[in-house]
Amino acid sequence: ESEQELAASAGTPTLILSTPQEKPLYSNGELASIFAAQGVPFDGVHFRDQAHGFMTRAAGFLGKSWTESGGMADGAAAVGQQRAIQLALGWYAKHLYD
């Protein structure tokens, strides 16, 4: 299944936190339109200054480590992680019991 097919079949609120390594459909509104057409709550936040795996700091992208994928072990990474954690917690608080 493609990302578009998965989005069209989703029946639960969805939060996507994308990075530059993801396909443009994650940040250009394409998926948001699909979720909206299904009446499914969706929010997508694009982290331009982070690299895929920034939430775990151990995950990389396509066999590369997090730092090999462009991740930086610096203050910006820590801020990005905290921001993403807070967004996820708020999303769960809003939608978990819907």
PAKE-317468 format. One record per atom (N, C-alpha, C): residue number from 1; x, y, z. Coordinates in steps of 0.1 Angstrom, whole numbers, plus 2048, in hexadecimal, padded with zeros to 3 digits. Layout:
residues N
nr,c1,c2,c3
NUM,X,Y,Z
...
//
This chain:
residues 98
nr,c1,c2,c3
1,808,7F4,800
1,800,800,800
1,809,80D,800
2,804,817,7F9
2,80B,823,7F9
2,807,82C,805
3,80F,836,807
3,80C,83F,812
3,7FE,845,810
4,7FA,848,804
4,7ED,84E,801
4,7E2,844,804
5,7E4,837,801
5,7DA,82D,804
5,7D8,82B,813
6,7E4,82B,81A
6,7E3,82A,828
6,7DC,835,82F
7,7DE,841,82A
7,7D8,84D,82F
7,7C9,84D,82D
8,7C5,848,821
8,7B7,847,81D
8,7AF,83D,825
9,7B7,833,82A
9,7B0,828,832
9,7B1,82B,841
10,7B8,835,845
10,7BA,838,854
10,7AD,83C,85A
11,7AA,837,865
11,79D,83B,86C
11,79F,842,879
12,7AC,844,87C
12,7AF,84B,889
12,7B7,857,887
13,7B6,861,891
13,7BE,86D,890
13,7CC,86A,88E
14,7D3,871,886
14,7E1,86E,882
14,7EA,87B,883
15,7F5,879,889
15,7FF,884,88A
15,80C,87F,883
16,811,887,87A
16,81D,883,873
16,827,88E,875
17,833,88B,87A
17,83E,894,87D
17,849,890,873
18,84A,898,868
18,853,895,85D
18,860,89C,85D
19,869,897,856
19,877,89E,855
19,87A,89F,846
20,884,8A6,842
20,887,8A7,834
20,88A,89A,82C
21,88D,88F,834
21,88F,883,82D
21,882,87C,828
22,877,880,82D
22,86A,87A,829
22,866,880,81C
23,85D,878,815
23,858,87C,808
23,850,889,80A
24,850,892,800
24,848,89F,801
24,83A,89D,805
25,833,892,802
25,825,891,805
25,822,892,814
26,82D,890,81C
26,82B,891,82B
26,82B,89F,830
27,82F,8A8,828
27,82F,8B6,82C
27,829,8C0,822
28,825,8BC,817
28,81F,8C5,80D
28,810,8C6,80D
29,809,8BF,816
29,7FB,8C0,817
29,7F4,8B4,810
30,7FB,8AC,809
30,7F4,8A1,801
30,7ED,897,80B
31,7F5,893,815
31,7EF,88A,81F
31,7E4,891,827
32,7E6,89D,82B
32,7DC,8A4,832
32,7CF,8A5,82A
33,7CF,8A7,81D
33,7C3,8A7,815
33,7BC,899,815
34,7C4,88F,815
34,7BE,881,815
34,7B7,87F,822
35,7BD,882,82D
35,7B7,880,83A
35,7AB,889,83C
36,7AB,895,837
36,7A0,89E,838
36,794,899,830
37,797,893,824
37,78C,88D,81C
37,785,881,823
38,78D,87B,82C
38,787,86F,834
38,781,874,841
39,782,881,844
39,77D,886,851
39,785,882,85D
40,792,87E,85A
40,79B,87A,865
40,7A4,885,86A
41,7A4,888,877
41,7AC,893,87C
41,7BB,890,878
42,7C2,89A,873
42,7D0,898,86F
42,7D8,8A5,872
43,7E4,8A3,876
43,7ED,8AE,877
43,7FB,8A9,873
44,801,8B2,86C
44,80F,8AF,868
44,818,8BA,86B
45,823,8B8,871
45,82D,8C2,874
45,83A,8BE,86E
46,83F,8C7,865
46,84C,8C4,85E
46,858,8CA,866
47,861,8C2,86A
47,86D,8C6,871
47,878,8C8,867
48,879,8D4,862
48,883,8D7,857
48,892,8D5,85C
49,894,8D7,869
49,8A2,8D7,86E
49,8A5,8CA,875
50,89D,8C0,873
50,8A0,8B3,879
50,8A3,8A8,86E
51,8A8,89D,872
51,8AA,892,869
51,8A2,886,86D
52,89E,87E,864
52,896,872,866
52,89D,86A,872
53,895,866,87C
53,89A,860,888
53,89D,869,893
54,89A,876,892
54,89E,87F,89D
54,897,87C,8AA
55,88B,876,8A9
55,884,873,8B6
55,88B,868,8BE
56,891,85F,8B8
56,898,854,8BF
56,8A7,856,8C0
57,8AC,85E,8B8
57,8BB,860,8B7
57,8C3,853,8B4
58,8BC,848,8B3
58,8C3,83C,8AF
58,8BF,837,8A1
59,8B3,83B,89D
59,8AE,837,890
59,8B5,840,886
60,8B7,83A,87A
60,8BD,841,86F
60,8B3,840,863
61,8B9,840,858
61,8B1,840,84C
61,8B8,838,841
62,8B1,82E,83C
62,8B6,825,832
62,8C4,81F,835
63,8C5,81A,841
63,8D2,813,844
63,8DD,81D,849
64,8DA,82A,84A
64,8E4,833,84F
64,8E0,837,85D
65,8EB,83A,865
65,8E8,83E,873
65,8E1,84C,873
66,8DD,850,87F
66,8D6,85D,880
66,8DF,868,87C
67,8EB,868,880
67,8F4,873,87C
67,8F8,872,86D
68,8F9,866,868
68,8FC,865,85A
68,8F1,869,851
69,8E5,86A,857
69,8D9,86E,850
69,8D7,87D,851
70,8E0,884,857
70,8DF,892,859
70,8DC,897,866
71,8D9,88E,870
71,8D6,892,87E
71,8E2,898,885
72,8DF,8A1,88D
72,8EA,8A8,895
72,8E8,8A6,8A4
73,8F2,8A3,8AB
73,8F1,8A2,8B9
73,8F4,8B0,8BF
74,8EA,8B8,8BE
74,8EC,8C6,8C3
74,8DF,8CB,8CA
75,8DF,8D8,8CD
75,8D3,8DE,8D3
75,8C7,8DE,8CB
76,8C9,8E0,8BE
76,8BD,8E0,8B5
76,8B6,8D2,8B5
77,8BE,8C8,8B6
77,8B8,8BA,8B6
77,8B0,8B8,8C3
78,8B6,8BD,8CE
78,8AF,8BC,8DB
78,8A2,8C4,8DB
79,8A2,8D0,8D5
79,896,8D8,8D4
79,88C,8D1,8CB
80,890,8CC,8C0
80,887,8C5,8B7
80,881,8B9,8BD
81,889,8B1,8C5
81,883,8A6,8CC
81,878,8AA,8D6
82,87B,8B4,8DE
82,872,8B9,8E8
82,865,8BE,8E2
83,867,8C5,8D7
83,85B,8CB,8D0
83,852,8BF,8CA
84,859,8B5,8C5
84,851,8AA,8BF
84,84A,8A2,8CA
85,851,8A0,8D5
85,84B,899,8E1
85,83F,8A1,8E6
86,840,8AE,8E7
86,835,8B6,8EC
86,829,8B5,8E2
87,82C,8B6,8D5
87,821,8B5,8CB
87,81A,8A7,8CC
88,822,89D,8CD
88,81C,88F,8CE
88,814,88E,8DB
89,818,893,8E6
89,811,892,8F3
89,804,89A,8F1
90,804,8A6,8EB
90,7F8,8AE,8E9
90,7EE,8A7,8E0
91,7F4,8A0,8D6
91,7EB,899,8CC
91,7E4,88E,8D3
92,7EC,886,8DB
92,7E5,87B,8E3
92,7DB,880,8ED
93,7DE,88B,8F4
93,7D5,890,8FD
93,7C8,895,8F6
94,7C9,89A,8EA
94,7BD,89E,8E3
94,7B5,893,8DD
95,7BC,889,8D8
95,7B5,87F,8D0
95,7B4,871,8D6
96,7BB,86E,8E1
96,7BC,860,8E6
96,7AE,85A,8E9
97,7A6,862,8EF
97,799,85D,8F4
97,78D,861,8EB
98,790,866,8DF
98,785,869,8D6
98,77E,85C,8D1
//
